[in-house]
Amino acid sequence: MAGQSDPHQSLFSAEEVEFIAEDETVEIIPNLRMDALNFICGDFGPFFPQIATQVPLWLAVALKKRGKCTIRPPQWMSVEKLTQVLEAERDSQRMFEQLPFHYVEISRLLFDHARDDIPDVYMARSLIEDIRDVRFHKVETNLETLTERAFALKINNLSAMEVNIVRPFVGRALQAFYKHDSLELIPDQERVSDRRPQVANNATRRHLRR
């Protein structure tokens, strides 16, 4: 896997997973007054200067590009929090720290479109990359424990991108194990018939009277 999304093996491309992540909500600080915006997915606003409000990430990026707001980074993106997560990830070889399901995509979009709103942006980006690398290494370690007797694999707190990369491989591996074991699990019909108990037919037959 090497921590990268292979479009030929993943269920979704990185762009498709990012598109899904754009529905996650973030907090923005408008710098102007604006009436409510009405969309099929919902209504957002009205907006007032310097009053924080929650909007989908795609709308936050659109307003940011037009200079109508600043985006407040989520608390988990602070350098202090990311440092704690990285240390915890390194300390445990099996457990995964709980992060937002789309932490990879959210951070990438904010780094691309709102880097001036993120304190210590370069340190935060470096920490997230380190966290991602450590987690992918742990995922690979967990996959090495798969055996031919495995019928499922449970790994808690994986992110969307991690699941997208891992799920096709795990599915194929379990399917291969199942096909391999099915030959052993299906009984040989000839041997089964030989082992069936023979019922003695010693009863005296009676002729029916006409």
C-alpha positions as CSV (number, residue, x, y, z in Angstrom):
1,M,0.0,0.0,0.0
2,A,2.8,2.4,1.0
3,G,0.2,4.8,2.3
4,Q,-1.0,5.8,-1.1
5,S,-4.3,5.4,-2.8
6,D,-4.1,3.2,-5.9
7,P,-7.0,4.0,-8.2
8,H,-6.9,0.5,-9.6
9,Q,-7.3,-1.1,-6.2
10,S,-9.3,1.4,-4.1
11,L,-13.1,1.6,-4.3
12,F,-13.0,5.4,-4.7
13,S,-10.4,7.7,-6.1
14,A,-8.8,10.3,-3.7
15,E,-10.8,13.0,-5.5
16,E,-14.1,11.1,-4.9
17,V,-13.3,10.7,-1.2
18,E,-12.4,14.4,-0.9
19,F,-15.7,15.3,-2.6
20,I,-17.6,13.3,0.0
21,A,-15.6,15.0,2.8
22,E,-16.6,18.4,1.6
23,D,-20.0,17.9,3.3
24,E,-18.3,18.0,6.7
25,T,-19.0,21.2,8.6
26,V,-16.5,23.8,9.7
27,E,-16.7,27.1,11.5
28,I,-16.2,30.3,9.6
29,I,-15.9,34.0,10.6
30,P,-17.7,36.2,8.0
31,N,-16.3,39.6,7.3
32,L,-19.6,41.0,5.9
33,R,-23.3,40.9,6.3
34,M,-25.1,38.5,3.9
35,D,-28.5,37.0,3.7
36,A,-29.1,33.3,4.1
37,L,-28.0,31.0,1.3
38,N,-30.5,28.5,0.1
39,F,-29.3,25.2,-1.4
40,I,-30.9,21.8,-2.1
41,C,-28.8,20.4,0.8
42,G,-30.0,23.1,3.3
43,D,-30.1,26.7,4.2
44,F,-27.0,28.5,5.7
45,G,-26.9,31.9,7.2
46,P,-27.8,34.7,7.5
47,F,-24.2,35.8,8.0
48,F,-23.0,38.7,10.2
49,P,-19.5,40.2,10.4
50,Q,-17.2,38.6,13.1
51,I,-20.0,36.2,14.2
52,A,-18.9,32.5,13.9
53,T,-21.3,30.1,12.1
54,Q,-21.2,26.5,10.9
55,V,-21.2,25.7,7.2
56,P,-20.2,22.8,5.0
57,L,-16.6,22.7,4.0
58,W,-17.3,23.2,0.3
59,L,-19.2,26.4,1.1
60,A,-16.5,27.6,3.5
61,V,-13.9,27.2,0.7
62,A,-16.1,29.0,-1.8
63,L,-16.6,32.0,0.5
64,K,-12.9,32.0,1.4
65,K,-11.9,32.1,-2.2
66,R,-14.1,35.2,-2.6
67,G,-12.6,36.9,0.4
68,K,-15.9,36.8,2.4
69,C,-14.7,34.9,5.4
70,T,-11.9,33.3,7.3
71,I,-12.0,29.6,8.3
72,R,-11.5,28.6,11.9
73,P,-9.4,25.4,11.9
74,P,-10.9,22.6,14.0
75,Q,-9.4,22.0,17.4
76,W,-7.9,18.7,16.4
77,M,-5.7,20.5,13.9
78,S,-3.8,22.5,16.6
79,V,-0.1,21.7,16.9
80,E,-0.6,20.7,20.5
81,K,-3.4,18.2,19.7
82,L,-1.6,16.8,16.7
83,T,1.6,16.3,18.7
84,Q,-0.4,14.3,21.3
85,V,-2.0,12.2,18.7
86,L,1.3,11.4,17.0
87,E,2.9,10.4,20.3
88,A,-0.1,8.1,21.1
89,E,0.0,6.5,17.7
90,R,3.7,5.7,18.1
91,D,3.2,4.4,21.6
92,S,0.6,1.8,20.5
93,Q,1.3,-0.8,17.8
94,R,-2.3,-1.9,17.6
95,M,-4.6,0.9,18.7
96,F,-5.5,3.8,16.5
97,E,-6.3,7.3,17.9
98,Q,-9.8,8.6,17.2
99,L,-9.6,11.3,14.6
100,P,-12.3,12.7,12.3
101,F,-13.3,10.2,9.7
102,H,-12.2,12.6,6.9
103,Y,-9.2,14.1,8.7
104,V,-6.9,13.6,5.7
105,E,-9.3,15.3,3.3
106,I,-10.3,18.1,5.6
107,S,-6.7,19.0,6.4
108,R,-5.7,18.9,2.7
109,L,-8.5,21.2,1.7
110,L,-7.7,23.7,4.5
111,F,-4.0,23.6,3.7
112,D,-4.7,24.3,0.1
113,H,-7.3,27.0,0.5
114,A,-7.0,28.5,4.0
115,R,-3.3,28.2,5.0
116,D,-3.3,31.8,6.2
117,D,-6.0,30.9,8.7
118,I,-4.0,28.0,10.3
119,P,-1.5,28.8,13.1
120,D,1.9,27.1,12.6
121,V,0.6,25.7,9.3
122,Y,3.9,24.1,8.2
123,M,4.3,22.3,11.6
124,A,0.6,21.2,11.5
125,R,1.1,19.8,7.9
126,S,4.2,18.0,8.9
127,L,2.5,16.4,12.0
128,I,-0.5,15.2,10.0
129,E,1.8,13.6,7.4
130,D,3.7,11.9,10.2
131,I,0.5,10.7,11.8
132,R,-0.7,9.4,8.4
133,D,2.5,7.5,7.8
134,V,2.5,5.9,11.3
135,R,-1.1,4.8,10.9
136,F,-0.5,3.3,7.5
137,H,2.4,1.3,8.9
138,K,0.2,0.0,11.7
139,V,-2.5,-0.9,9.2
140,E,0.0,-3.0,7.2
141,T,1.1,-4.6,10.5
142,N,-2.5,-5.5,11.3
143,L,-2.9,-7.0,7.8
144,E,0.1,-9.3,8.3
145,T,-1.9,-11.0,11.1
146,L,-4.5,-12.3,8.6
147,T,-4.6,-16.1,8.4
148,E,-6.5,-18.5,6.3
149,R,-8.9,-19.1,9.3
150,A,-9.9,-15.4,9.4
151,F,-13.5,-14.6,8.4
152,A,-13.3,-10.8,9.2
153,L,-10.9,-8.1,10.2
154,K,-11.8,-5.4,12.7
155,I,-9.7,-2.2,13.1
156,N,-11.2,0.6,15.0
157,N,-10.9,4.4,14.2
158,L,-9.7,4.1,10.6
159,S,-10.2,7.2,8.5
160,A,-12.1,7.3,5.2
161,M,-9.0,7.2,3.1
162,E,-7.5,4.4,5.1
163,V,-10.6,2.3,4.8
164,N,-10.8,3.1,1.1
165,I,-7.3,1.6,0.6
166,V,-7.6,-1.3,3.0
167,R,-11.1,-2.6,2.3
168,P,-10.5,-4.0,-1.3
169,F,-7.3,-5.8,-0.3
170,V,-8.9,-7.3,2.8
171,G,-12.0,-8.3,0.8
172,R,-9.8,-10.1,-1.8
173,A,-7.7,-11.8,0.9
174,L,-10.7,-13.1,2.8
175,Q,-12.3,-14.3,-0.4
176,A,-9.1,-16.1,-1.3
177,F,-8.9,-17.7,2.1
178,Y,-12.6,-18.8,1.8
179,K,-12.1,-20.4,-1.6
180,H,-9.0,-22.2,-0.3
181,D,-10.7,-23.5,2.8
182,S,-13.9,-24.4,0.9
183,L,-12.3,-27.4,-0.7
184,E,-11.4,-28.7,2.8
185,L,-14.7,-27.9,4.3
186,I,-16.8,-29.6,1.6
187,P,-17.0,-33.3,2.5
188,D,-16.2,-36.0,0.0
189,Q,-19.5,-37.5,-0.9
190,E,-18.1,-41.0,-1.4
191,R,-16.5,-41.0,2.0
192,V,-19.6,-39.7,3.6
193,S,-21.7,-42.4,2.0
194,D,-19.3,-45.0,3.3
195,R,-19.5,-43.7,6.8
196,R,-23.3,-43.7,6.8
197,P,-24.7,-46.4,9.2
198,Q,-26.1,-49.3,7.4
199,V,-29.6,-50.1,8.6
200,A,-30.1,-53.9,9.1
201,N,-33.1,-55.1,7.3
202,N,-33.8,-58.3,9.2
203,A,-37.5,-57.8,9.7
204,T,-39.7,-60.6,8.4
205,R,-41.6,-59.5,5.4
206,R,-45.3,-59.9,5.6
207,H,-47.3,-60.7,2.5
208,L,-50.3,-58.6,2.1
209,R,-53.5,-60.5,2.1
210,R,-55.7,-60.0,-0.8
